[in-house]
């Protein structure tokens, strides 16, 4: 048994907000209105606020990051990926899993599931990440071979083998990495003499960017997506 106001607080509402909603008759437990914040309910009770099921448990959010936004929970000067979410989700303590540079667009996963976030970013797990990379120059079979063999960058960093799939456009390709070092894609392409002009992340493990999401838009992951992501990690 758990107090109703505590369950709303765990879902992102402040205690004061929860009390106001409950006393106003806007919260139901198993379709019955409950107006006393201290009411104790079984954990299996289904809660709704204004008719919308209360989201409890961990949050998993797919965001299509737009350019000019930093992948951080806070920044005193820049707009962050959290600024693209509504207040009730930001209050849940979600954080971005991994980082994308400010000018890079595409898939960002946000969650409050710390253990999963750690596993997805841990070098031991080698979660594949797929990028659409556009370069200044023409990508060749020799570039494919060099990436497959594993590049050694100018600072001595030995990269894990990566897969480059050239498209019909000579300067655009799909690049799959098994790691995520600092500015790695840009450094790898620069090592090949093909500087990056645009970069977009399309996938992380089994999670693929929803093409219906425009830059700056987000949606919650489906149960199936969460299950696949958890299994992959």
N, C-alpha and C positions, 0 to 999 in steps of 0.2 A: 504494500500500500504506500502511496506517495501523494503528497499534497499537490493540489491542482496548480497553485501558483508556482510551485517549484518546477513542475513539468513545463510550464510555459516559459519560465526563466531559462531552463536548459535548452529550449528551442530558439532562444535569441531575444526574448522580451525581457525588459527590466522588471523587477518586482512591482514597481509602481504601475507600469503599463499593464502588466498581467492583472493586477487587482482591478484596475479601471475596466478592462475588457470583461472580466468575470462578473463584476457587480452590475455592468450594463446589460447582462444577459446575452452577450455575444459569443460565449463559449458553451459548447455542448460536449457531454461525455456520453457516448453510445446513444446519440440523438436526443438526450435529455438536457435541458438547460440547467447549468449549475451556476449559482450566483454567490457562493461563499468561497473566497480564495483558499481558505484553510481546509476545504473538503478533501478527504483522503480517498483515493481511487485505486483500484487494482491496476497493475502495470499493463494489463491487456485492454484496458478501456480505450476506445478510439475517440480522440479529441478533435474537434473542429473549431475554427475561429471564423466567424461570419460565413459559415458553411463550407470553408476550405479546410481539408484535413491538415492537422498540425504535423509538420515535418520534424520527426525526432530521429535520434541516432546521428551517425556521421553524415556530412554533406559532401557531395562530389559534383563539381561544376565544370562544364566544358566552356571555355571562353575563346572566342576568336579575337586574339590580341590585335589591336590596330597599331600602326606606326606612331612613334612619338610618346608611347606609354611605357613606363619602366616596370619591370617585373619585380615588384617589391611590395611589402605590406604597408610601408609608409616612406615618404620622402618629403623633405621640407620645401623643395623647389619644383618637383616634377609631379605630373599626374601618374598614379599607379594603377595597376590592374584592379586593385580593390575599389578604386573610385568608379569603376564601370559597373559595380554591383549595387543593389539596393541596400539601404542601411541595415535591414533586418538580417541580411546574409553576412554583412561585414561584422556585425556584432557576434556572430557565431565563432569568430576566431579562425576563419579560413585563411590559408596561405597558399602561394603558388608553389607547385612541385617543379623544381628546377627553374632555370632562368632563360629568358630570351633577351637579346640586346634591345635597346630602345628602338632602333630602326627596323628590327625584325618583326614580322607579323606571323599570325597563325595560331596553332593550338597551344593553349595553356590549361593545365589541370589545376583547379583550386579545391582544397579540401581542408577539413579539420581533423582528418585521420592521420595523426602523426606517424604511427608505425608504417602505414602503407606508403606515405610520402617518403619516408626514409628508405624503404626497400626499393622504391622506384628510382631513386637517385643514387643508390649505393653502387660503387664501381663493381662490386662482387656479382651483381645481378645482371649487368650488361643488357639493360632494356633498350631495344632498338628504337631509334628515332629517325623519322623520314622527313627530309626537307626538299622543297623545290628551290633549287639554286639557279640564279641567273648571273652570268659572269661577263666580264669584258674580254671577249675572245671566243674562240671556237674550241669546244671540248672534243677530245680525240680518244681513240682506242688506247693510245699510250697513257692518257690520263686515267682511264679505267683500270689499266693494268697496274699503274703506280699506286692507286688507292687500294686495290685488292691486295697488293703485296704489303701495304702498311707504310705510310710515309714517315720519314724522319724529318722533323721541322728544323729550322735554322737554330733554334735554341736547344736542340738535342732531344726534344720530346718525340718518342716513338709512338705513333698512333696505331691503334688496333686496325686490322683490315676493315675497309669500308667498301660499300658497293655503290658504283655510279652507273645510272641507267640513262643514257642519252635519249633525248626526245627528237622529234622532227626538226626542232629549232636547234641549231648548232651551239647556241650559248645558254641553253636551258637544259637542266637534267634533274633527276631525282637522286638524292644522295642519302644513303642509309648508314647511320653511325651506331656503334655499340657503346659509345662513351660520350661524355659531354664536358670536355675541357674548356678552359676560358677562350672565348672567341675561336673555337676550334675550326668551324667550317671556313671562316674567313681566312684563318691562318693556313689551312690546307690548300685552299684555292690560290692564295698568294704564293705558296710554295711551288705551285704548278705554273705560275706566271699568268693566272687568270683571275684577277681581282673580282670579288663579289660585288654586284651592283644591286641585287635584290635577293632577299632570303625569306622563305615562309615555311614554318613547320606544319607538316600535314598529319603526322601520326606519332604516337608514343606507345610502343608495345602494340596491343590490340585495339587501342583507342584511336579512331580516325576523326579528323576534323569534320564536323557536320557542314556540308556545302551550303545548307540553308541559312547558316549563321553569317551575317554580314560582319565586317570588322567592328569591334566594340560590343557585339551581341554575345549572349551566353544562354545556356540552358542547363538543367540538371541532368546528370547521367541517368540512363535507364538501369533497372535492376540487372539486366543482362550485361550491360557494359561494365557495371561495377564488379560483377562476378568474374568476367573475363580478365579485367584489370588485376583483381586480387589474385587470381590463379596465375597470371603471368608473372607477378612479382614474388 
